[in-house]
Amino acid sequence: MNKNIIYLNNKYIPLNKAKISVLDRGFLFADGIYEVIPIYNGKPFRSQQHLERLERSLKNISLPSPLNQTQWFNIFNKLIKKNKASIGCYHFYIQITRGAAQSRGHAFPENIPPTILVTLNKSTKNLPLEILMQGKSAIICDDIRWKNCHIKSIALLPNILFSEQAHKADSEEAILIRDGYAIEGASSNLFIVKNNTLITPPLSPYILGGITRDAILELAKLNNIQYQEQPISEAELKNANEIWISSSTREIYPITKLNNNPVANGKVGPIWQRMIKLYRDACNS
């Protein structure tokens, strides 16, 4: 990517020239939402589904949608062109906040425009298959977050603290446990394989429903891979044949070590190997 041009409030400008008010409610209160859309060779992947989730998040925080889908797609196309990003793996980061009022106050301000930011970034976690075949590690943490995790909020401090715990433990992810059940990762959805069946927790307010998660389930159905959406106990997690995490930037990572203990035989599993090929074929089709 030769340039680093972003979209900020109706302008296309270099990233290093971008500025927002210190009174922006995203800065002061984390009053906003975000979305991440992967791009493969100039084509946003499942962009409509991502924009639909963005709309749901906006609705859940009572923030009117500032743009329609046609306007979003125009922004995406211009950013890809301006950043010469038609070849390779990238992702859009979208952030919308309630904007900047004249003074700091908790109640929603009236008649101020939202702050709209879209950046285009080179993806660094789309790892080659030979690296993924080595597997990744994860730790287990108690889920201390609020009860509206289905909103893709920019208030990510608990997730950041979990991710730092994982980083200090030389692990890729923290898998969160709530009331004895594995919920999701700090920044990913969770899958296990048990007795040749793919299992993922059902959607609830405690889980951010991932677009990659949905794609995995669709591919499983199309390719006769048995799957279920059901709760995963901590014991089931620890005794799984395979563990995966998924997100728009990671795609699907195999977890072969959990709390420094091997998952099953400590090697990537056959169902993950099948799914990652199906997923990457879908991304590049």
C-alpha positions as CSV (number, residue, x, y, z in Angstrom):
1,M,0.0,0.0,0.0
2,N,1.8,3.1,-1.2
3,K,-0.5,5.6,0.5
4,N,-2.4,5.7,3.8
5,I,-5.6,7.6,2.9
6,I,-8.6,7.4,5.2
7,Y,-12.1,8.6,5.2
8,L,-13.0,11.0,8.1
9,N,-16.3,13.0,8.1
10,N,-16.8,13.4,4.3
11,K,-13.1,13.9,3.5
12,Y,-10.4,11.6,2.1
13,I,-7.2,12.6,3.9
14,P,-3.8,11.1,4.8
15,L,-3.9,9.3,8.2
16,N,-1.2,11.6,9.6
17,K,-3.4,14.7,8.9
18,A,-6.5,13.3,10.6
19,K,-7.9,15.1,13.7
20,I,-11.0,14.9,15.9
21,S,-12.2,17.1,18.7
22,V,-11.1,16.3,22.3
23,L,-14.8,16.6,23.1
24,D,-15.7,13.7,20.8
25,R,-17.8,11.3,22.8
26,G,-15.9,8.3,21.5
27,F,-12.7,9.8,23.1
28,L,-14.5,10.8,26.3
29,F,-16.9,8.0,26.9
30,A,-16.3,5.2,24.3
31,D,-19.7,6.2,23.1
32,G,-19.6,4.6,19.7
33,I,-19.5,1.4,17.7
34,Y,-17.1,-0.2,15.2
35,E,-16.9,-2.8,12.5
36,V,-14.1,-4.6,10.7
37,I,-14.5,-5.9,7.1
38,P,-11.9,-8.1,5.4
39,I,-10.8,-7.4,1.8
40,Y,-9.4,-10.0,-0.5
41,N,-7.9,-8.8,-3.8
42,G,-9.9,-5.6,-3.8
43,K,-13.2,-7.3,-2.8
44,P,-14.7,-6.8,0.6
45,F,-15.8,-10.2,2.0
46,R,-19.4,-10.5,3.2
47,S,-19.7,-6.7,3.4
48,Q,-23.5,-6.6,3.4
49,Q,-23.5,-8.9,6.5
50,H,-21.0,-6.6,8.2
51,L,-23.0,-3.5,7.4
52,E,-26.1,-5.2,8.7
53,R,-24.3,-5.9,12.0
54,L,-23.1,-2.3,12.1
55,E,-26.7,-1.2,11.7
56,R,-27.8,-3.4,14.6
57,S,-25.0,-2.0,16.8
58,L,-26.0,1.5,16.0
59,K,-29.7,0.7,16.8
60,N,-28.7,-0.8,20.1
61,I,-27.0,2.4,21.3
62,S,-29.8,4.7,19.8
63,L,-27.5,6.3,17.3
64,P,-29.1,6.9,13.9
65,S,-27.3,5.3,10.9
66,P,-25.4,8.1,9.1
67,L,-25.0,6.4,5.7
68,N,-26.9,4.0,3.5
69,Q,-25.3,0.9,1.9
70,T,-24.7,2.6,-1.4
71,Q,-22.8,5.4,0.4
72,W,-20.7,2.9,2.3
73,F,-19.8,1.0,-0.8
74,N,-18.8,4.2,-2.5
75,I,-16.4,5.0,0.4
76,F,-15.0,1.4,0.3
77,N,-14.3,1.6,-3.5
78,K,-12.6,5.0,-3.3
79,L,-10.4,3.9,-0.4
80,I,-9.3,0.7,-2.2
81,K,-8.5,2.8,-5.3
82,K,-6.8,5.7,-3.4
83,N,-4.7,3.2,-1.4
84,K,-3.9,1.0,-4.4
85,A,-5.2,-2.0,-2.5
86,S,-6.6,-4.2,-5.2
87,I,-4.1,-7.0,-4.7
88,G,-3.6,-8.8,-1.3
89,C,-5.3,-9.0,2.0
90,Y,-6.6,-5.9,3.8
91,H,-9.4,-4.9,6.1
92,F,-11.6,-1.8,6.6
93,Y,-11.9,-0.5,10.1
94,I,-15.1,1.6,10.6
95,Q,-15.8,3.6,13.7
96,I,-18.9,5.8,14.4
97,T,-19.2,7.9,17.5
98,R,-22.0,10.2,18.7
99,G,-19.8,13.1,17.8
100,A,-18.5,16.1,19.6
101,A,-20.7,18.3,21.8
102,Q,-20.0,21.8,23.1
103,S,-19.3,20.5,26.6
104,R,-18.8,17.2,28.4
105,G,-22.0,15.7,29.6
106,H,-23.3,12.1,30.0
107,A,-26.8,12.7,28.4
108,F,-27.0,12.4,24.6
109,P,-26.4,15.8,23.0
110,E,-28.9,17.0,20.5
111,N,-28.3,18.0,16.8
112,I,-24.6,17.2,16.5
113,P,-23.2,15.1,13.6
114,P,-21.6,11.8,14.3
115,T,-17.9,11.2,13.8
116,I,-17.4,8.7,10.9
117,L,-14.0,7.1,10.4
118,V,-13.0,4.5,7.9
119,T,-9.4,3.2,7.5
120,L,-8.0,0.6,5.2
121,N,-5.2,-1.5,6.8
122,K,-2.9,-4.2,5.6
123,S,-3.9,-7.5,7.2
124,T,-1.1,-9.1,9.2
125,K,-3.0,-12.1,10.7
126,N,-3.9,-13.9,7.5
127,L,-1.1,-16.4,8.2
128,P,0.2,-18.9,5.6
129,L,-1.2,-22.5,6.1
130,E,2.3,-23.8,7.0
131,I,2.4,-21.4,10.0
132,L,-1.1,-22.2,11.1
133,M,-0.3,-25.9,11.0
134,Q,2.0,-25.3,13.9
135,G,-1.1,-24.4,16.0
136,K,-1.7,-21.5,18.5
137,S,-2.1,-21.4,22.3
138,A,-4.8,-19.9,24.5
139,I,-5.5,-19.3,28.1
140,I,-8.8,-19.4,30.1
141,C,-10.1,-16.3,31.9
142,D,-13.3,-15.5,33.9
143,D,-15.6,-13.2,31.9
144,I,-15.9,-9.9,33.7
145,R,-17.6,-7.9,30.9
146,W,-21.1,-6.3,30.8
147,K,-24.3,-8.0,29.6
148,N,-24.4,-6.4,26.2
149,C,-21.5,-8.1,24.5
150,H,-23.6,-8.5,21.3
151,I,-23.1,-4.8,20.6
152,K,-19.8,-4.1,18.8
153,S,-18.9,-1.3,21.1
154,I,-15.6,0.6,21.1
155,A,-15.7,0.2,25.0
156,L,-13.1,-2.6,24.8
157,L,-11.1,-2.1,28.0
158,P,-12.0,-5.6,29.5
159,N,-11.1,-7.2,26.2
160,I,-7.8,-5.4,26.1
161,L,-7.0,-6.6,29.6
162,F,-7.8,-10.2,28.6
163,S,-5.6,-9.8,25.5
164,E,-2.7,-8.5,27.6
165,Q,-3.0,-11.5,29.9
166,A,-2.8,-13.8,26.9
167,H,0.1,-11.8,25.5
168,K,2.0,-12.1,28.8
169,A,1.3,-15.9,28.8
170,D,2.7,-16.1,25.2
171,S,-0.7,-17.0,23.9
172,E,-2.8,-15.9,21.0
173,E,-6.1,-15.5,22.8
174,A,-8.0,-15.6,26.1
175,I,-11.1,-17.8,26.1
176,L,-13.7,-16.4,28.4
177,I,-15.7,-18.5,31.0
178,R,-19.0,-17.2,32.3
179,D,-21.0,-19.3,34.9
180,G,-19.0,-22.4,34.0
181,Y,-19.4,-22.2,30.2
182,A,-17.0,-21.1,27.5
183,I,-18.5,-18.0,25.8
184,E,-16.0,-16.7,23.2
185,G,-12.5,-15.3,22.9
186,A,-11.5,-11.8,24.0
187,S,-11.6,-10.8,20.3
188,S,-12.9,-13.9,18.6
189,N,-15.7,-16.5,18.4
190,L,-15.1,-20.0,19.8
191,F,-15.5,-23.5,18.2
192,I,-14.7,-26.9,19.5
193,V,-14.8,-30.3,17.8
194,K,-16.1,-33.3,19.8
195,N,-16.8,-36.7,18.3
196,N,-16.5,-35.3,14.8
197,T,-19.1,-32.7,15.5
198,L,-18.3,-28.9,15.3
199,I,-19.8,-27.1,18.2
200,T,-20.1,-23.3,18.9
201,P,-22.0,-21.5,21.6
202,P,-25.5,-20.2,20.6
203,L,-25.9,-16.5,20.1
204,S,-26.9,-14.5,23.2
205,P,-26.3,-11.0,24.7
206,Y,-23.0,-12.4,26.1
207,I,-21.6,-13.1,22.6
208,L,-20.7,-10.9,19.7
209,G,-22.1,-12.8,16.7
210,G,-19.2,-13.0,14.2
211,I,-19.6,-12.7,10.5
212,T,-16.8,-15.3,10.1
213,R,-18.7,-17.5,12.6
214,D,-21.7,-17.4,10.4
215,A,-19.7,-18.2,7.3
216,I,-18.1,-21.2,9.0
217,L,-21.6,-22.6,9.9
218,E,-22.8,-22.0,6.4
219,L,-19.7,-23.9,5.0
220,A,-20.3,-26.7,7.4
221,K,-23.8,-27.1,6.3
222,L,-22.9,-27.0,2.6
223,N,-20.1,-29.5,3.0
224,N,-21.9,-32.1,5.3
225,I,-19.8,-31.3,8.3
226,Q,-21.9,-32.0,11.4
227,Y,-22.4,-29.0,13.6
228,Q,-24.4,-27.8,16.6
229,E,-25.0,-24.5,18.3
230,Q,-25.0,-25.4,22.0
231,P,-23.4,-24.3,25.3
232,I,-19.8,-25.5,25.8
233,S,-18.9,-26.3,29.5
234,E,-15.4,-25.6,30.7
235,A,-14.9,-29.3,31.1
236,E,-16.0,-29.9,27.4
237,L,-13.6,-27.1,26.3
238,K,-10.7,-28.8,28.1
239,N,-11.5,-32.2,26.7
240,A,-12.2,-31.2,23.1
241,N,-10.7,-32.9,20.2
242,E,-10.1,-29.6,18.5
243,I,-10.5,-25.9,19.5
244,W,-10.7,-23.0,17.0
245,I,-11.1,-19.3,17.3
246,S,-12.4,-17.1,14.4
247,S,-12.6,-13.5,13.5
248,S,-12.5,-11.3,10.4
249,T,-8.8,-10.6,10.7
250,R,-7.6,-14.0,12.0
251,E,-10.0,-16.1,9.8
252,I,-9.8,-19.4,11.7
253,Y,-6.9,-20.2,14.1
254,P,-6.4,-23.7,15.5
255,I,-5.7,-23.8,19.2
256,T,-3.5,-26.7,20.0
257,K,-2.5,-25.7,23.6
258,L,-4.8,-24.5,26.3
259,N,-3.4,-23.2,29.6
260,N,-0.1,-24.8,28.6
261,N,-1.7,-28.2,28.2
262,P,-2.1,-29.9,24.8
263,V,-5.5,-29.9,23.1
264,A,-6.0,-33.6,22.4
265,N,-2.8,-34.8,20.8
266,G,-1.4,-31.2,20.5
267,K,-1.7,-31.1,16.8
268,V,-4.1,-29.3,14.4
269,G,-7.2,-31.4,13.8
270,P,-8.6,-32.9,10.5
271,I,-11.8,-30.9,10.6
272,W,-10.0,-27.6,11.0
273,Q,-7.7,-28.5,8.1
274,R,-10.8,-29.1,5.9
275,M,-12.6,-26.0,7.1
276,I,-9.7,-23.6,6.6
277,K,-9.4,-24.7,2.9
278,L,-13.1,-24.3,2.4
279,Y,-13.1,-20.8,4.0
280,R,-10.1,-19.5,2.0
281,D,-11.7,-20.8,-1.2
282,A,-14.9,-18.9,-0.3
283,C,-12.9,-15.7,0.4
284,N,-11.1,-15.8,-2.9
285,S,-14.1,-16.9,-5.1
